[in-house]
Amino acid sequence: DEDEDEDEDEDAGEGNQHMMPEQQSLTGAWQDNAQTPVWKVLQQQLMAQYGQGQLAHYTAVTVPATLVWAMSAQEQKILEPARRDGKGELNIHLIGSTYLYEGLSDWSILARASPPDFHTVNVHLILGTPFQRDGKVQDKTGESIHFDDLPSVQAKLQPSFAQISPKKKYGAKELRSKTCRSFTHGSTTVKVHCHEKLYQNVMNEVPTPHLAFMSNPGFPLPYRRFYDAVLIDLLEKSIPSVISAQQGLTRNKMEELVAAKGDRHAWSIVDATMKNELWRDEAYQCSETVKSYGANVNLQASPFPYAYERGDGDWIVKNAVIEFFSGRAAGPSNIEMLATPENGIDDEHVIEKADQEFVSSLRVPVSQPFAQAMRTWAQQEAKGCLHAGTVKDWVECCKGISC
C-alpha cells in the first residue's frame, strides 16, 4: 500500500541558495548542508506551514523532523557510510516505539527531506510495547486524538503518517493499517516496517542500522533494564544513535523554549533544568548512563520539541533534548556483566503480588555500567533502594515511587 506524493519542487541546483526557505527543494538543499543545514531549511518550511506556535503542539512532525536533524548535523557519521556501500538505501531503527507516538508520524516529511543519494529509506519501528500510551497525542490543530479497543497486553521479548481526526476513535487495526506502508516523494520512498518485538529479539533479523533512535527510553530506571543490552549492542557496533528526552517545564518556560527554536537560548533553558533536576530529569539520566559505558555524548536543545499540558498547570516537552553518541571512547575496558538479582527463599509471596512486567525487568541481567548508573540514580531518587540486592528488595523499595 503506497501513498505517493508528487514532488512539486524541481531540483533547482545552484538556484536553491537564492530561494526562500519555504520554497527551497529539500532534496537540492543537501548540496549546501555544510553551510546551510538542511534541518534549518525544513524547520523554516514547517513553521511557514503550521505556524511557530502550533508546530510544537503537533505530534506527527516531531520524529521525522528530528531524524532529518540527525542526518544533517551528523552527515559524515550517518550518511557517508551509507553512501559508500552504494546500495542507495538508508536503514533507521526506532527502538522502543509505540503506534501512538512514533507510529503517528508524518513520514512524508522524511521522504521529502531525505538526501537524493537514497532511493529507499527503511524505517524499522521496534514496537516492544506497541500500544502503550506515551503522553497526549495531538493533531495539527492541537486537538487530542482518541483511541479505542487497544490491547492491554504488550509484546514481550518479541509508525507512519496519520492525519487522524480527533472526532473518531482509532483502534489497533486502524493504527496498524496506517503505519506499516510506504510513503513516496519524488524518487525517494520511505518504507515503514513494524516489528512487535523487543529489540534484542529482532536486531539480528533486520539490517544493521545507519542510525538508531530512542524516544523517552528512561534508563537507568530499574523498569528499563532491558535497555542495557540495546546500549551495549549500539556502542560495540559504533552505531550512530540519538536519544530524544523529555522535560517538565512551566508554561512560560515551555513557550520560551519553543520560541528559541533550538538555539543557544534554548540550550540554556534545558541545561538549567538538567542541572536543577539532575537524576530526576530524563535527559540527564540518559546522558549520564551512556557516559558510564565510556561513550562521549553530545547534547543540544531540540529544534523540534513537542509540548502538551500535563494537567497540573505544567507542561511536558517531549523531544526537548537531543543526545547523540557513536561508539565508546578509545581504550575503555571491556564491559562486565553482573549476575541477575536472586529471589530470597521467602520472597515469592511478595513477588507474585508485584507488577509482573516490573519483575521481569528486574530479572534481566545488566552490565556494571548500567548497574552503577542505576545505583547513582537511587542515591538521589530512591534512597531506600541503595542496598537492594534481591528481586524482593527492589519490589519493596520501589513501592510508591517511579522506578
C-alpha positions as CSV (number, residue, x, y, z in Angstrom):
1,D,0.0,0.0,0.0
2,E,1.7,3.2,-1.2
3,D,0.9,6.8,-0.6
4,E,2.5,8.7,-3.5
5,D,3.1,12.4,-3.1
6,E,4.0,14.4,-6.2
7,D,7.2,16.3,-5.9
8,E,6.1,19.8,-6.9
9,D,9.5,21.4,-6.5
10,E,12.0,20.9,-9.3
11,D,15.6,20.5,-8.1
12,A,16.8,24.0,-8.6
13,G,20.5,23.1,-8.2
14,E,22.6,26.2,-7.6
15,G,19.5,28.3,-7.7
16,N,18.4,26.9,-4.4
17,Q,20.6,29.3,-2.4
18,H,18.6,32.2,-3.9
19,M,15.2,30.8,-2.9
20,M,13.2,31.5,0.2
21,P,13.4,28.5,2.6
22,E,9.7,27.8,2.3
23,Q,10.2,27.4,-1.5
24,Q,13.5,25.6,-1.5
25,S,13.7,21.9,-2.5
26,L,14.9,19.9,0.5
27,T,16.5,17.4,-1.8
28,G,18.5,20.0,-3.5
29,A,19.4,21.6,-0.2
30,W,21.7,18.7,0.7
31,Q,24.4,20.0,-1.6
32,D,24.7,23.1,0.7
33,N,24.2,21.2,4.0
34,A,27.6,22.2,5.5
35,Q,26.8,25.9,5.0
36,T,23.0,25.9,5.5
37,P,21.9,22.8,7.4
38,V,19.0,21.0,5.8
39,W,17.3,20.7,9.1
40,K,17.1,24.5,9.4
41,V,15.5,24.7,5.9
42,L,13.0,22.1,7.0
43,Q,12.3,23.9,10.2
44,Q,11.5,27.1,8.4
45,Q,9.3,25.3,5.9
46,L,7.3,23.6,8.7
47,M,7.0,26.9,10.6
48,A,5.6,28.5,7.5
49,Q,3.2,25.7,7.1
50,Y,1.9,25.3,10.6
51,G,3.0,28.5,12.4
52,Q,5.8,28.5,15.0
53,G,3.5,28.1,18.0
54,Q,1.3,25.4,16.5
55,L,4.3,23.4,15.2
56,A,5.3,22.4,18.7
57,H,1.9,21.0,19.5
58,Y,1.6,18.7,16.5
59,T,2.8,15.1,17.2
60,A,3.3,13.9,13.6
61,V,6.2,16.2,12.7
62,T,8.5,15.6,15.7
63,V,10.2,12.3,15.0
64,P,10.7,12.5,11.2
65,A,12.0,16.1,11.6
66,T,14.4,15.0,14.3
67,L,15.7,12.2,12.1
68,V,16.4,14.8,9.4
69,W,18.2,16.9,12.1
70,A,20.4,13.9,12.9
71,M,21.3,13.2,9.3
72,S,22.0,16.9,8.6
73,A,24.0,17.6,11.8
74,Q,25.9,14.3,11.7
75,E,26.2,13.8,7.9
76,Q,29.7,12.4,8.0
77,K,28.9,9.7,10.6
78,I,25.5,8.7,9.4
79,L,25.2,9.3,5.6
80,E,28.8,8.8,4.4
81,P,29.0,5.1,5.4
82,A,25.6,4.5,3.7
83,R,26.8,6.3,0.6
84,R,29.9,4.3,0.4
85,D,28.1,0.9,0.3
86,G,26.4,2.1,-2.9
87,K,23.1,0.4,-2.4
88,G,21.1,3.6,-2.3
89,E,19.3,2.5,0.9
90,L,19.3,4.0,4.4
91,N,18.3,1.9,7.4
92,I,16.9,3.6,10.5
93,H,15.9,1.7,13.7
94,L,13.4,3.4,16.1
95,I,13.9,1.4,19.3
96,G,11.1,1.2,21.9
97,S,8.5,2.7,19.5
98,T,4.7,2.8,20.0
99,Y,2.0,3.1,17.4
100,L,0.6,6.1,19.4
101,Y,3.7,8.3,19.1
102,E,6.3,7.3,16.5
103,G,3.6,5.4,14.7
104,L,1.6,8.6,14.2
105,S,4.4,10.4,12.4
106,D,4.1,12.1,9.0
107,W,6.7,10.0,7.2
108,S,6.2,12.0,4.0
109,I,8.4,14.6,5.7
110,L,11.2,12.2,5.8
111,A,10.6,11.2,2.2
112,R,10.6,14.8,1.1
113,A,13.8,15.7,3.1
114,S,16.0,12.7,2.6
115,P,19.2,13.1,0.6
116,P,19.0,12.4,-3.1
117,D,21.6,9.6,-2.8
118,F,19.0,7.2,-1.4
119,H,16.0,5.8,-3.3
120,T,14.8,3.9,-0.2
121,V,14.7,4.8,3.5
122,N,13.8,1.8,5.6
123,V,12.3,2.8,8.9
124,H,12.1,-0.1,11.3
125,L,9.8,0.5,14.2
126,I,10.7,-1.8,17.1
127,L,7.5,-2.0,19.0
128,G,8.2,-3.8,22.3
129,T,5.1,-2.0,23.8
130,P,3.1,-1.4,20.6
131,F,0.0,0.3,22.1
132,Q,1.5,2.0,25.2
133,R,0.0,5.4,25.8
134,D,3.0,7.7,25.6
135,G,1.6,11.1,26.6
136,K,-1.0,13.2,24.9
137,V,-1.2,12.8,21.1
138,Q,-2.4,15.9,19.2
139,D,-3.3,16.6,15.6
140,K,-2.2,19.6,13.5
141,T,-4.9,21.8,15.1
142,G,-3.7,20.9,18.6
143,E,-6.8,18.7,19.3
144,S,-6.3,15.4,21.2
145,I,-6.5,12.2,19.2
146,H,-8.5,9.4,20.8
147,F,-8.0,5.7,20.7
148,D,-10.3,2.7,21.4
149,D,-10.1,-1.1,21.9
150,L,-6.3,-1.1,22.2
151,P,-4.7,-4.3,23.5
152,S,-3.8,-4.1,27.2
153,V,-1.1,-6.8,26.9
154,Q,2.0,-5.7,25.3
155,A,4.6,-7.6,23.3
156,K,7.1,-9.4,25.4
157,L,10.6,-10.2,24.1
158,Q,9.5,-10.4,20.9
159,P,4.6,4.1,12.7
160,S,3.8,6.3,9.5
161,F,1.6,9.1,8.6
162,A,-1.8,9.5,10.2
163,Q,-3.9,12.6,9.6
164,I,-6.3,11.2,12.2
165,S,-9.5,13.2,13.1
166,P,-9.9,13.7,16.8
167,K,-13.7,13.2,16.2
168,K,-13.2,9.5,15.7
169,K,-11.6,6.9,17.9
170,Y,-9.0,4.6,16.3
171,G,-8.2,1.1,17.4
172,A,-5.3,-1.4,16.9
173,K,-6.5,-2.5,13.4
174,E,-6.6,1.1,12.1
175,L,-3.3,2.0,13.6
176,R,-1.5,-1.0,12.1
177,S,-3.0,-0.3,8.7
178,K,-1.9,3.3,8.7
179,T,1.6,2.5,9.9
180,C,3.3,-0.3,8.0
181,R,3.4,1.0,4.5
182,S,5.3,3.2,2.0
183,F,5.5,6.9,1.6
184,T,6.9,8.2,-1.7
185,H,8.0,11.7,-2.7
186,G,9.7,12.1,-6.0
187,S,12.3,9.4,-6.3
188,T,12.5,8.6,-2.6
189,T,10.4,6.0,-0.8
190,V,10.2,5.7,2.9
191,K,9.2,2.1,3.8
192,V,7.9,1.7,7.4
193,H,8.4,-1.8,8.8
194,C,6.7,-2.8,12.1
195,H,8.2,-5.3,14.5
196,E,6.1,-6.0,17.6
197,K,9.1,-7.4,19.5
198,L,11.8,-6.2,21.8
199,Y,15.0,-5.1,20.1
200,Q,17.0,-8.0,21.5
201,N,14.7,-10.4,19.6
202,V,14.7,-8.7,16.3
203,M,18.2,-7.0,15.9
204,N,19.7,-10.0,14.1
205,E,16.7,-10.2,11.7
206,V,16.9,-6.6,10.4
207,P,19.7,-4.8,8.5
208,T,22.3,-3.1,10.6
209,P,21.1,0.5,11.0
210,H,22.9,3.6,9.8
211,L,21.0,5.4,12.6
212,A,19.3,4.3,15.8
213,F,16.7,6.5,17.5
214,M,15.2,6.1,21.0
215,S,12.5,8.3,22.3
216,N,12.0,8.6,26.1
217,P,14.0,5.4,26.9
218,G,14.0,6.3,30.6
219,F,17.2,4.4,31.5
220,P,18.7,3.6,34.0
221,L,15.5,3.2,36.0
222,P,15.1,-0.5,37.1
223,Y,12.0,-0.8,34.9
224,R,14.2,-0.1,31.9
225,R,17.0,-2.7,32.5
226,F,16.4,-4.3,29.1
227,Y,17.9,-1.2,27.5
228,D,21.3,-2.3,28.8
229,A,21.7,-4.9,26.1
230,V,20.5,-2.4,23.5
231,L,23.1,0.2,24.5
232,I,25.9,-2.4,24.6
233,D,25.0,-3.5,21.0
234,L,24.8,0.0,19.7
235,L,28.1,1.0,21.4
236,E,30.1,-2.0,20.4
237,K,29.0,-1.7,16.8
238,S,29.6,2.1,16.9
239,I,26.0,2.8,15.5
240,P,25.3,6.5,15.3
241,S,22.5,6.9,17.9
242,V,20.1,9.5,19.0
243,I,18.2,9.8,22.3
244,S,15.1,12.0,22.4
245,A,14.4,13.1,26.0
246,Q,11.6,15.0,27.6
247,Q,11.5,17.6,30.3
248,G,8.8,19.1,32.6
249,L,8.5,22.9,32.3
250,T,6.2,25.7,33.4
251,R,4.0,27.2,30.6
252,N,6.3,30.3,30.4
253,K,9.4,28.2,30.1
254,M,7.8,25.9,27.5
255,E,6.8,28.9,25.4
256,E,10.3,30.4,25.8
257,L,11.8,27.1,24.7
258,V,9.6,26.8,21.7
259,A,10.3,30.4,20.6
260,A,14.0,29.8,20.8
261,K,13.9,27.1,18.1
262,G,16.8,25.1,19.3
263,D,19.3,28.0,19.5
264,R,21.7,28.9,22.3
265,H,18.9,30.3,24.5
266,A,17.0,27.1,24.1
267,W,20.1,25.2,25.3
268,S,20.3,27.5,28.4
269,I,16.8,26.6,29.3
270,V,17.2,22.8,29.0
271,D,20.6,22.8,30.5
272,A,19.4,24.7,33.6
273,T,16.6,22.2,34.0
274,M,19.1,19.3,33.9
275,K,21.4,21.0,36.4
276,N,18.5,21.7,38.7
277,E,16.8,18.3,38.5
278,L,19.8,16.0,37.9
279,W,18.7,12.4,38.1
280,R,15.0,13.4,38.2
281,D,15.4,14.7,34.7
282,E,15.3,12.2,31.8
283,A,17.8,14.0,29.6
284,Y,20.3,14.0,32.5
285,Q,19.6,10.3,33.4
286,C,20.1,9.1,29.8
287,S,23.3,11.1,29.1
288,E,24.9,10.1,32.3
289,T,24.0,6.4,31.7
290,V,25.5,6.4,28.3
291,K,28.7,8.1,29.6
292,S,29.1,5.4,32.2
293,Y,29.9,3.0,29.3
294,G,32.8,5.2,28.2
295,A,31.0,7.0,25.4
296,N,31.0,10.6,24.5
297,V,27.6,12.2,24.4
298,N,26.7,15.4,22.5
299,L,23.7,17.2,23.9
300,Q,21.6,20.0,22.4
301,A,18.2,21.6,22.7
302,S,15.9,20.1,20.1
303,P,14.8,22.4,17.2
304,F,11.6,20.3,17.0
305,P,10.1,20.0,20.6
306,Y,6.6,18.7,21.1
307,A,4.7,20.1,24.1
308,Y,1.4,19.3,25.8
309,E,-0.2,20.3,29.1
310,R,0.3,17.8,31.9
311,G,-2.9,18.7,33.7
312,D,-1.5,20.4,36.8
313,G,-0.6,23.7,35.0
314,D,2.9,22.5,34.0
315,W,3.8,21.1,30.6
316,I,5.6,18.1,29.3
317,V,8.0,18.9,26.4
318,K,8.9,15.7,24.6
319,N,12.0,15.8,22.4
320,A,13.2,18.8,24.5
321,V,16.8,17.5,24.4
322,I,18.5,15.5,21.7
323,E,21.6,13.4,22.6
324,F,23.9,11.9,20.1
325,F,26.6,9.2,20.6
326,S,28.5,6.8,18.4
327,G,30.7,4.1,19.9
328,R,32.8,4.2,23.0
329,A,35.9,6.4,23.6
330,A,39.2,4.8,22.7
331,G,40.7,2.4,25.2
332,P,37.8,1.7,27.5
333,S,37.8,-1.6,29.4
334,N,35.6,-4.5,28.4
335,I,32.0,-4.2,29.7
336,E,31.5,-6.5,32.7
337,M,28.2,-8.3,33.0
338,L,26.7,-8.8,36.5
339,A,24.7,-11.7,37.9
340,T,20.9,-11.5,37.9
341,P,19.3,-10.4,41.2
342,E,18.2,-13.5,43.1
343,N,14.9,-14.3,44.8
344,G,15.1,-14.8,48.6
345,I,13.7,-18.1,49.9
346,D,10.7,-16.3,51.3
347,D,10.2,-13.8,48.6
348,E,7.7,-15.5,46.3
349,H,4.6,-14.2,48.0
350,V,5.8,-10.6,47.7
351,I,6.9,-11.1,44.1
352,E,3.6,-12.7,43.0
353,K,1.7,-9.6,44.1
354,A,4.0,-7.2,42.2
355,D,3.7,-5.9,38.7
356,Q,5.0,-8.8,36.6
357,E,6.4,-6.6,33.9
358,F,8.5,-4.8,36.6
359,V,9.6,-8.2,38.0
360,S,10.6,-9.4,34.5
361,S,12.7,-6.3,34.1
362,L,14.4,-6.8,37.4
363,R,15.3,-10.4,36.3
364,V,17.2,-9.1,33.2
365,P,20.9,-9.3,33.8
366,V,22.7,-6.0,33.3
367,S,26.3,-4.7,33.0
368,Q,28.4,-3.0,35.6
369,P,28.0,0.5,33.9
370,F,24.2,0.2,33.8
371,A,24.1,-1.1,37.4
372,Q,26.3,1.8,38.6
373,A,24.1,4.3,36.8
374,M,21.0,2.7,38.4
375,R,22.6,3.0,41.9
376,T,23.6,6.6,41.3
377,W,20.0,7.4,40.3
378,A,18.8,5.6,43.5
379,Q,21.1,7.8,45.7
380,Q,19.0,10.8,44.7
381,E,15.6,9.4,43.8
382,A,15.2,6.1,45.7
383,K,17.4,6.1,48.7
384,G,15.6,3.0,50.1
385,C,16.9,1.0,47.1
386,L,20.6,1.7,47.7
387,H,21.2,-1.6,49.3
388,A,18.6,-3.6,47.4
389,G,20.1,-7.0,46.4
390,T,17.2,-9.3,45.6
391,V,14.1,-9.0,43.4
392,K,12.1,-8.7,46.6
393,D,14.2,-5.8,47.8
394,W,13.7,-3.9,44.6
395,V,9.9,-4.6,44.6
396,E,9.6,-3.3,48.1
397,C,11.8,-0.3,47.9
398,C,10.1,0.9,44.7
399,K,6.6,1.0,46.2
400,G,5.2,4.4,45.9
401,I,7.9,5.8,43.7
402,S,8.6,5.8,39.9
403,C,11.2,3.0,39.3
